[in-house]
Amino acid sequence: MNRIQKITGLAAALGTFLLLAGCGAKEQSGQETPTARQFETEMDENLIAVGFSQVGAESDWRAANTESIQSALTPENGFYLIYEDAQQKQENQFKAIRNFILQEVDYIVLSPIVETGWDTVLQEAKDAGIPVILVDRMAQVDEELYACWIGADFESEGRRAGEWLEQYLKEQGRADEEIHIVTLQGTLDSSAQLGRTKGFAEVMRKHDNWDMLEMRDADFTQAKGQEVMEALLQKYDDIDVVVSENDNMAFGAVDAIHEAGRSCGPDGDITILSFDAVNAAFDAMLSGEINVSFECNPLHGPKLQEIIHALNDGKSVDKIQYMEETYFDTSMDLEELRKTRAY
């Protein structure tokens, strides 16, 4: 049985299961689950088969990342993409990768939910001769188990946030004041959480007057961000700065701050630093709710497409590939800047 027969055969079994289940199932991304007929009509021996295991759909950033990859890895560009939404569960990613191996895909693209626990399943992919490309989040494994990684320099993002706060407090005449900070952390042990926490801490150590009151996991979601911020506001009445490790948690924090009768943003009493710089963050800055958002570029699709074509042609690629990023704050012409943005 060749690769195409195996993929379409497994897909036929999937199609039968879906018919028995009532069909019409949808992934969280909004895409319909592929049916057997879609596999049979869309698959072509000349297409590069790619299995993509995504973290989930927990944030606006994640949705943009998924859309970018799906838009790049199309039949028109020479690819057949099999997409799996892990719904924030590592065990779902293990299952997805093993299914990709059974289907004999050409490449596996993985955005790991957390950094640890991947040695066994990635060794299985290597033993099957399938290159793995990590996107967004890193995995703590031997470098031989993946072809390359594409993503953000999360530590640099965290340092940039600390340096921005240094300058902002100086401009506000508050450089020598005692500054009370809380951090809404993303999913613990994820690359973004680890890097942003570490980078900000490097700058914070230079300032004896910066007091980190507490850091709490808010899992990168708006609902959890609001819940955690409500608890922090009840516990502390002297919060000056909120560092939110993504935009969605920041939106939840803003809601909690307003409900508590407090104010935030450039004209408020709580400064909010956020990460990702999705479109909704521009709305929040323009409405004066958050002060700054540090870009984490989710548009990995074009770079991923380029890397897979290079690998397929037998070329070597850089092991680490950072996306270009910047930051945006309320001192800028945000309306004009947003016109240049794709997410």
N, C-alpha and C positions, 0 to 999 in steps of 0.2 A: 504493500500500500504506500503510494507516494504522499508527499506533504499535502497536496491539494485534496486528495481523496480523504485523508485523515481529517483535515479541517472540516470539509463538507459533511463527512460522516458523523463527526461529533456534533456538528451543527444540526444535522437532521435529528439526532437524538434530542438535542435541546429543543428543536421545533416541536417534536412530538410531546415533550414534557409541557411546553407552554400551551399547546392545544388542550391537553388534559387539564391544565390548571386554569383554562379559560382565556388564555392568550391576552394580548393587550397590555402585558406587563411593561412597566416603564422604569428606567433608571432614574435616580434622583436628578441627573443632569437634564432630564426631560427627553432624552433620546429613547426610542423604542428599542427593546431588546432585540438583537438580530434574529431573524427566523432562518430556517433551513433554506428557503428559497432565496432569501437575500444573500446568504453565503454562496449558493450555487450560481446565482446570476452575476454577483459582483466580483467573486474571486477569479483571478486569472493567474496562470502560471508565471507570468512576467511581473506580477506585482510583488512587492516586498511585504510579507506578513508581519505585522507588529502587534504584540499584546501589550496593552497599557493598563496598569493597575494604579488607579488614582485614589488618593486619601479619602475623598468624599466630596461633599458639597457644602462645607461648613461656613463658607464666607464668600463675599463678592470676589475676592482675589482668586479663590479656588475655581469659581465659575469661569473667570476670565482665562485662567491657566488651562482648564479643560477645553474651552472653546478654541484657544489658540492652537493646541495640539491637534484637536480633531479637524480643524480647518486646514492644517498643514499636511497631515498624513492622509491624503485622499487618493482615490484611484487616479484622478487627473495628474497627481504629482508622483504616481508610481507606487502607491501603498495600498494595502488592505489592513485596516485598523480594527482590532477587537478590543473594545473598551469595557473595563470592569470598575464599578464604583464600590470601594471597600466599606463605605459607610462608617468610617472612623474605627474599624476593627482590624487589627493586625492579622488575626486568624483568617479573615476574608482575603487578605492579600496573599497569604500562604497558599490558600486554595486556588486563587486566580493564577498565580505563577505556575503551580503544578499543572493546572489545566492548560496553560499556554505551552508548557513543555510537552504534554500529551498531544497537543494539536500541532506540534513541530513548527511553531512560528519561527521566523528568521531572527527577530529581535524582541527583547522584552524591555519595556519602559516602566520604571517603577518610581513612584513618589512615596517613600517610606513614611508611615505614620510616626514611628519613633526610630531612633538610630540603632538600637540593639536588637539582637535576636534573629539576624538574617543569615548567619553563616551556613546553616544546613540547606535552606531552600535555594540560596544563590549558588552553592556548590552543586546542587542538583542541576541548575541551569547550565553551569559551566561544563559539567559532565556530559550534558546533552548537546554541547557545542553551540549554545545560544547566547550571544553577547547580551549583557544587561546594561542599560543606560539609566542612571539615576537622575531624576529631575527634582528640583526644588530642595528636598531634604536629603541629607547624607545618611549612609549606613556605616556603622562601625564594623567593617569586615576587611579582610585582606584585599589589597588593591587588585589582585589578580581576579577577583570575583566580579568585577564590573569593568566595562570598557571605558566609561568616562562619567562625569557628573556635570550637570548644568544647573546653575542656580545663582543665588545672591550671596554676597559676602556679608553674612549676617552679623559678624562681629564688627565689621566696618560700619554697618547701619547703626548698631548700638553705640559705637564711639561717636558717630556723627550726631546722634541724638544728644549725647552728653555734652558735646562741644557746642551744639546749638543752644542748649539750656544755659551753659556758661555765659555765652554772648548775650542771650536774652536777659538774664538776670542783671548783667552788667549795664545793659541799656536801660533797664528799669530802676537803676540805682539800688539794687538789692544784692549785689555781689557778696556783701559781708553779712547779710542776714542769715539766721538759721532757717533752712528750707526743709520742710517736711514732705517726704515723697512716699507714694505708694505705687506699686507696680502690679498691673494685671498681666500675668504671664500667659503665654500660649500653652498648648498641649505640652506637658512636662516631658522632657527628654527628646522633643522634636528639635531638628536643627535650628529652626528659626528661634525657638525659645532659648535654647542654649547659647546661641551666638549673640542675640540681642541683649540678653541678660549679662553676659560676660563683657561685651563691648561697653555697655553703659556703666558697668561696675568699674571698669578701668579708669574712666573719667571721674567717677564719683569718689574714688580713693584720693584724688587730688584735693578734695574739698572737705575739710573737717566740719564745716557748717552745714553740709548736706546730710540729712538724717533719713535713712530708708526705714519708714515705720513698719512696713510689711510688704511682702510679695506673695501673691496668691494666684493659683492656677484658675484661669477662666476659660480655658479650652478653645480659644480663638472664636467663640460664638457671641453674638450680641446678647442673647438671653442670659448666658452665664456671666457676661461682663456686667450686666445690670444687677444681677443677683449678688455678685461679689462686691461691687461698688456700694450697694446698699448696706452690706454688712460692714464695710470699711468706714463708711460715713457714720454709722451708729457707734463704732468703736473709737473713732478719732474725730475730734472737732477742729483740728489744726492742720488739715491737709492743704498743702500749697501746690503740689504738682502730682499729676497722674501720668505715669508712663504706661501706655497701653500697647502691648506687643502686636496688635493689629487693629485695623480700623473698626471692624465689627464690634470688638469689645469696647472700643472707645465710644461708639454710638450708644451702647448699653450703659456705659458709665455716665454719659451726658444725661440720659433719661433719669438715672438714679439721682444725679446731682440736682436736676430741676425739681424732682419730686420731693427732695429733702429741703427745698427752699434755698438752695445755694446757687451760685452762678459760676460760669466757667468760660474759658476762651479769653481773647485779648482784653475784653472789658470786664471780665469776671474775677473772682477771687481764687479760682483754681485753674492753673495752667495745664493744658492737656497736650501731651506728645503722643503721636500715634505712628503706625507703620503700615505700609502697603501703597497708600496714595491712589486708591480706587476713586471712581467718579463721585461716589457718595461722600467721600472725604472732602472733596472740593466744595460740595454743597454745605458740609458742616463748617468748613473754614469760612466760606462766604457769609454764612449766617451767624458767624461769631461764636460757634460752639466749641471748636477745637483750634489750637494755635498752629500746629505744624503736623505734616505727615511725611514720613521718610519713605521714598519709593522702594518697593520691592517688585521688580519688573516680572509680571507673570507670562509674558509673551514668548514662551519657550519654543513654540511650534516651528518657526523658520529655522532657528539654530538646530533644533532636533532633526529636522528634515535634512539639513546640510550635513550633519554628522553621520546620519545613517547612510546617506548616499556615499559619503567618503569611505566609511567602513566597508560598504558593499563593493566598492571599487578597489579594496585592498590597501587603502591609504591609512596612515597613522593619524590619530587625532590627539589633541591635548587632553590629559587626564582630568584637569579641572578647568571649567569654562564659566567664567562669571558673566552675568548680564550687566549691561550699563544701567546705572541708577543715579538719582539725584534726590532732592527734597523740595517741598513746597510749603510756604508759610503765608500768613495773612499780610505780610508786607509786600507780596508780589501781586502782579496783575493776574489773578487766578482765572478770571473769565477768559482772557486770551489764551492762557496756558492750557486750559481745559480743551480748547478747540483742537489742539495738537495731539490730544490723548486718544488712545484706542481702547481704554478700559477705565 
